[in-house]
């Protein structure tokens, strides 16, 4: 998954929920500018803020360790 993929997923989910960017930004406690850049796939977006946006949309993130990793 790339930053562009994450941005597209966020934009699609936001639109599906009928939210404007300013509404989602407020719900996630991030700035509108951050959300705009995140949806555009900015590769240096802050992880904590990105997770807040995903959480506000109800999107779960799952990490899978490579097999054999401890």
Secondary structure by P-SEA (a helix, b strand, c coil): ccaaaaaaaaaaaaaaacccaaaaaaaacccaaaaaaaaaccccccaaaaaaaaaaacbbbbbbcccccc
